[in-house]
Amino acid sequence: MSHKAWMKTVPTENCDVLMTFPDTTDDHTLLWLLNHIRLGIPELIVQVRHHKHTRVYAFFVTATYESLLRGADEIGLRKPVKAEFGGGMRSFSCEEDYIYENIENELYFFTSQERQNIIRYWLENLRAKQGEALHNIHFLEGQPIIPELAARGVIQQIFPLHEQRILKRLMKSWVQAICEAQPLDEICDYFGVKIALYFAWLGFYTSAMVYPAVFGSILYTFTESDQTSQDICCVVFAIFNVIWATFFLEEWKRRGAEFAYKWGTLDTPAESIEEPRPQFRGIKRISPVTSTEEFYYPPWKRLLFQCLVSLPVCLVCLSLVFLLMLGCFQLQEFVLSIQELPRIIRFLPKIVLAVIVTACDEIYKKIAYWLNDMGAW
């Protein structure tokens, strides 16, 4: 309810990213974090607000246009170039800002997703100095402050805000549209390239499934009831699926490359030279490749953790799921063997299985997050 309340009461033109706190947060914590954000990230504009219904504090975070331009340069945000300067997409540079389209228009140069991405980058890379602490939380030197506070529950939520005007337009042109092409460019501008590529693939896959569906229906209609005819049709359908899958993969490679070129992600840098995620921890060292300071975690420690912790935990979880599934099957056979039971009781094992699957999903999600964070330092 707190999340929904904030989303409906925040003026989005004054806030790009919202950071909320539990109702038990004291003033010292708020002032400590506010001071660190203002000193460590002077580009951000932070306002402290209090929600009168939920009684929780929040930071309204935004930035000026000039600061966002510097942030775009810092993260290498790719923007379209004017036709007279060659066109295409190029990493933004403040020194050559005049070559980019709509650079003169503060309202339209950055999409809301790009603004929020820059602000999130700054927030996640606010790092602690040596010996810094907040209450019983002691930070490592260079450790990201905000992800650690979010993991400890000091920060309740950090989320971007929607623009209702764009959402309503997408609702009409995308969600409510029937038998119309997806507005992929609008989806990319609002949600980002990853989301747009996912829905581009989903739409392409759904359209491509028409061919095996139609061919399979025709085979099913004209197949005789004898075993020989059915076997022949199965072989023919299998061969068709192999050919269809080959064409599907090759066509999507081409279509995906077109989208990547169009949205400026075709020549993005490899993950090996990107900044490590803010949650990464380790010891500081000088990189033998770039000769710059970096965090380093020995591979043998990661391998040791995977063998002694990750693997046993995964095996225990798999064994537990297998035993629970067998138990539900046994309960199903036992219930079906008793003829006198009411019909509704016969569905009890399935209900129990559904509840177990839902509960295990939540438990395993937390275990997976913990293993991922601990095993990938």
N, C-alpha and C positions, 0 to 999 in steps of 0.2 A: 504493500500500500504506500509505503514511503516513496518508492521508486516512481509509482504512477502519479502520486501527488506532486512531486517535484517536476515531473515532465509537463504537467498541465498548468503549473503556476509560474514557470520560468519564462521570461521574455527572451526568446532565442536571439534577438538582434543584439543583446548585451552579453551574451554568454555562448561560448562554443562547447566547453566541456564543464561538466558539473561534478563536484567532489563532495560527497555527503559523509557525515559522521554519526556514530551512535548517539542516542540521547544522553548517555552517561559521560560523554566527553567533557573534560574539564577545560577551563580557560587556558591553563598553562600549555596543554597539548596544542590547542588551536593557535595560540600565539607563537609557539615554538615552530610549528610547521609553516605558518604564514610568514614568519621572519626568514626561514630558510628558503622559501620559494621566492620571496621578493629580493633577497640578496643573491641567491644562486641563479635565478632566472629573471633578470631585470626586464626582459622583453615581455613578460606576462603582466596582464592587468588582473588582479585578484580582488574580488569584493566578497565580504563575509555577509551572509544572509541567514535569517532564522525563520523556519517554517512554523507558523503559529498553530497549525493543527497537529503535526507530527512531533513538534518540539525538538527538532534536530537542526543542527547548524550545517551550512554548506558553503563551499567556496565556488563563486561564479568566476570562471577562468576564461579570459579572452586575450587578444593581443591587437596591437595597432597594425595597420597595413604595412608600414615600413618594417616593423619587426617580423611580420610574416614573410616579407620578401627576403630578409636575411635568413630566416629559418628555412625557406625553400632552397636557398643557396647552400645552406649547411647540410641538408639531407639529400641534396641532388634531385629535387623534385623535377620531373620531366613535364615540360609545357610546350604547346604548339608554337612554332616560329612563323613569323609573317612570310608571305609568299615572296616578297622582294629580297628576303634574306635566305632563301633556299627552302622554306617550308619544312614539313616534318616535325619531329619531336626532338627536344634537346634538353639536357639538364639545365636548370635555371641558374643564371649567373647574374649577380647584381651589377657587375661591371658592364655587362651587355644587355641590360634589362630592356632597352629600346627595341630589341629585335623580336620580342615576344608579343603574340596577339593579345589584345585587350589589356595591355599593361597599364594603360592610362585610366582604365575603369576599375576603381577599387571594389565595386560591388560584384563584378562578374569575372575578374581575373582568377580568383580562387573559388573553387566550389566549397561547400560546407564540409565535405569529406576531407579535402586537402587542408583546410584550416585546422580541423580537428586532428588530423594526422600530424601536423607540425607541432601543435600544442602537446599532444600526447608524447611525441618524441622528446620534447623538452622536459616534461614531467617525469618520464621514466628514466631520464639520464641525469636527474638531480642526485648527486652522489655525496656520501658522507665523508667528512674529514677524519683524521686519526683521533680516536678517543671520544667521538661524539656518542651521546646516549640520550634516550628519552624514556624516563621512568626506568623500567627494568629491561628495556631494549637497548642493547649495546651494538652499535654498528661497526662493521669492519671498514677499514680505510678503503675508500673508493666504492663502497657498496651502495646500490641504488636505494634511496630512502623511501620513496613512495610505494614501489612494489612490496618492500618489506613491511611497511605499515599496513598496507592492504591485506597482506597475508596474515598479519597478527591481529586483524580486526580493529585496529585503531581508525583506519579509514573504512567506512562502510561500503561505499560504492564510488566508482569513477566511470562515468558514461557520457557519450556525446549526446547532443540534443538534435531532435528532428526539426525540419522545416515543414510546417503543416502545408504551406502553399505547394511545395514540390511533391509532398506525399499525396495530396489530393489529385494532382495532375497524374502521378504514376498510378494512382488507384483507377482512374478512368482509362488511361491508355494501356495499362498492363494487367492489373488484377481483374477488372471488370470487362476487358475486351475479349471478344469471342472470335476465334478464327482469324486473328490478326497477328502480324509479326511483333515480336517483343521489341520494345524501345530500348535496345541494348546500349545505345550511346547515352541515353538519359540515366539508365541504371548505372553505367560506368561513372558518370559524372557525380552521381549522388552517393552510391555505395562503394565505389572503388573498382579497380580492375579485377581483383580476385572474385568478387561477387558476380560481376558482369560475365566473366569467363565461365563461371559455374553455370549460370542460367543460359549462356550461349550453348554450352555443351549439353545441358539438359534438354533444351529445345531441339537441338540437332539430333540427339539420341532418340527423342520421342518421335520426331518426323521419320527418322531412319527405320524405326520399328514397324512402320506401316508396311514395308515391303515383305518381311517374313510373316507378318500377320496375314496379309492378303494371300500370299503364296501358300501358307499353311492351311488357310481356310479352304482354298480351292482343292488342295490335295485331300483334305478331310472329306470334302463333299463328294469327290469322285472316286474315293478309295472303296474297293469292294470289301465285303465282310470276311473273305477268306484270308488265311494267314499269309499266303504268298504275296498277295496284293498289298497287305499292310507292311510287310517287310520291305518290299520294293519302295513304297512311299516313304518309309522311314529313312532309307538310304538316300533317296533323292532329296529329301528335306535336309538331311545332314550335310550333303554336298552343297546345297544351296546356302546353308548357314555359314559354311566355311568361306565360300566366295563372298557372301554378303559382309561377313565380319572383316575380311581383308579390305574390301572397298570402303567400309565404314571407317576403319582406322586411318587409311590413307587420305580419305576426304577430310576427316577431322584434323589431321596434321596440317593440311593445307589451310583449312578454315581457321584453326587456332593460330597459325602463323600470320594470317591476315589480320585477325583481331589484335595479336600482339604488336604487329607493326603499326596498326591504326591507333592503338592506345599507348604506344610508346614503351612497351616492355620487352621488345624483341632482343635488345642488346643491353639489358640490365646487368649489373656486375654479378659475378658468381658469389654464392654464399660464403666461399672461403675468404673473400676479401671484404665482406660486410662486417659491420659492427656486431659484436656478440650481443645476445639478448640481455636486457638489464638484470635479469635474475641470475645470470652466470656469476659464479664465485670461484675464487682460486687465489693463487699467490701472484704477486706482480713480478714481471720479468721483462727483459728486453727481447722483443721478437727477433729470431734469427733471420726472418724473411724481410720484414719491413724496418727493422732497427728502431722501432718505437715501443713504448711501454704498453704492456698488455697483461690481462689476467690469464693465468695458465693453470690448468688442472692436469696432473699426471695421468696418462692413459691407463697405467697399471692400477691406480686407485679406482678409476671408473670400472675397469674390468673386474676388479675384486668385488666391488659393490654389486655388479650385475650377477656374478656367480654365487655370492654368498647371501644376497638379499633379494634381488629382483627375481631370479630364477626360482628360488624356493617359494616366494610369495605367490608368483604366478601359478606354480604347480599346486599349491594349497587351494588357491581360488578355483582352478579348473577342477580339482578333485571334489571340492565342495559343491560346485554346480552340478557335476556328474552325479553325486550321491543324492542331491535334492531332486534332480530329474528322475532318477530311478525310484526314489521314494514316492513321487507323484504318480509314476506309472503303476507302482504296486498298489497305491491307494485307489487308482482308477480301476484296476482289475478286481480289487476287493469289493468296491462299491457296485460294480456291474454284476458281480457274482451273487449279490443278494437281490432277489427279485421283488421282495416285499417293500423295498425302500421307495419313497415317493420319487417322482420323476425329477423334481427340482434338486434333490440330494445328489443325483447322478452327475450334476454339473459342479459339485463341490471340488473335486480334484483339479479341474481346470481353473476354477477361481483361485484356489490355493497356489497353483503354478503361476498364474498371472501376478498375484501379490508378491510371490517370491522373486520373480523376474524383475519387478519394479523396484523392490527393496535392494536386491543385489546390484542393480544398475547404479543406484545412488552410492552404494558402498564402494563398488569397484571404481567408480569415477573418482572418488576421493583418493583411493589407493593409487590409481593410475597417475593422478596429478602429483602425489607425493613421490612415487617412484621416478617420474619424469624429472622433477626438480632435483631430487637427491642424486640420481644416476647420471645427470647430464651437466653437472657443475663443470 
